[in-house]
Every structure is written in structure tokens, then in C-alpha cells.
Amino acid sequence: MNERQKRSDIGTAKAVARGVNIESVRNRALAQKYMEYRRVPSDVIARVLDKPLLRRAPSTDQLVSEAITPSDAPPTTDEVED
């Protein structure tokens, strides 16, 4: 692995992975706001949001721990039993 691909700041890597997930299920603005809140450097935010083909591949742990899954939809009135 070359120097560019090494992750020395696991917290930032996780925040970026979560931000990318947020972008995929919500929108760019919310993803950017989340990463700013987590103090991801602005150049990193710009790179991952503006150039998705240059994103680093997430680790297996990030894929599991940072996954955002939709919750089940609430039951419809037809599905609710009295």
C-alpha cells in the first residue's frame, strides 16, 4: 500500500465513511455538514464528495460499523391487528 492510501487517523476515516454513506442515502449537503461537524479537513471533504472515483476503499470494519441501513417502514393500517 502506498503512503497516500495508509490511514493513520482512524476517527477521520470512520467519519468520512459515514459521510459517504450519508451522501448515498440522503444528500451531499447533509454529508458535508456531518463531516464538518466531525472536523474532517475541508480538502478531504471536497475530495471525497467532488471526486468519488478517487475515494479510498473502506476497510471491512468500516463497511460493517459505518453502515447506514433504512429502518423498517411502519405497518400500514391493513397490517395492524386489533
Phi and psi in degrees as a GROMACS rama.xvg file:
@    title "Ramachandran Plot"
@    xaxis  label "Phi"
@    yaxis  label "Psi"
@TYPE xy
-79.4934  170.099  ASN-2
-57.9453  -38.1848  GLU-3
-63.4892  -31.3427  ARG-4
-87.8147  -10.0299  GLN-5
-74.2971  138.05  LYS-6
-106.793  112.723  ARG-7
-97.7288  -19.8726  SER-8
-112.223  92.3083  ASP-9
-63.3871  -37.9177  ILE-10
-60.5922  -44.2696  GLY-11
-66.8048  -40.9162  THR-12
-59.2119  -42.0853  ALA-13
-67.4689  -40.1378  LYS-14
-63.7015  -39.2381  ALA-15
-66.5516  -44.1878  VAL-16
-60.2502  -42.379  ALA-17
-65.2579  -41.3005  ARG-18
-60.9666  -41.0514  GLY-19
-64.5703  -40.592  VAL-20
-63.3287  -42.509  ASN-21
-60.392  -42.4285  ILE-22
-60.1242  -39.9984  GLU-23
-71.264  -29.0163  SER-24
-104.24  -17.4097  VAL-25
-120.204  -96.2981  ARG-26
-163.738  169.298  ASN-27
-62.8694  -43.3752  ARG-28
-60.0722  -43.3226  ALA-29
-67.6306  -39.1542  LEU-30
-62.4148  -44.3851  ALA-31
-63.7456  -43.4835  GLN-32
-61.8465  -41.8448  LYS-33
-62.4718  -47.1291  TYR-34
-65.9278  -36.1658  MET-35
-62.6875  -43.3203  GLU-36
-59.0357  -38.376  TYR-37
-83.301  7.37667  ARG-38
61.9274  37.2952  ARG-39
-73.2845  133.121  VAL-40
-55.2259  140.805  PRO-41
-59.6787  -33.1579  SER-42
-68.8013  -31.727  ASP-43
-71.2533  -43.6028  VAL-44
-57.6413  -47.867  ILE-45
-60.7412  -43.1967  ALA-46
-63.3729  -47.8954  ARG-47
-72.521  -29.3098  VAL-48
-87.5648  -34.7821  LEU-49
-85.6095  -27.8667  ASP-50
-130.92  72.4741  LYS-51
-59.809  -26.0558  PRO-52
-71.4837  -15.8777  LEU-53
-95.4852  2.28998  LEU-54
-65.0484  144.809  ARG-55
-75.6235  145.763  ARG-56
-70.0811  134.576  ALA-57
-71.1034  151.512  PRO-58
-72.9681  166.208  SER-59
-59.5917  -40.5888  THR-60
-61.9879  -40.0105  ASP-61
-66.8585  -37.929  GLN-62
-60.8773  -34.7951  LEU-63
-84.7923  -51.6687  VAL-64
-75.1183  -24.3884  SER-65
-104.891  9.5195  GLU-66
-67.4529  140.398  ALA-67
-112.894  117.263  ILE-68
-116.269  139.341  THR-69
-67.3267  144.1  PRO-70
-78.9862  162.625  SER-71
-65.029  145.255  ASP-72
-68.7549  147.256  ALA-73
-64.9116  150.99  PRO-74
-64.0673  147.927  PRO-75
-80.4703  168.452  THR-76
-62.8631  -27.6731  THR-77
-69.7781  -26.68  ASP-78
-88.3272  -15.9897  GLU-79
-83.4214  125.031  VAL-80
-97.3344  141.828  GLU-81
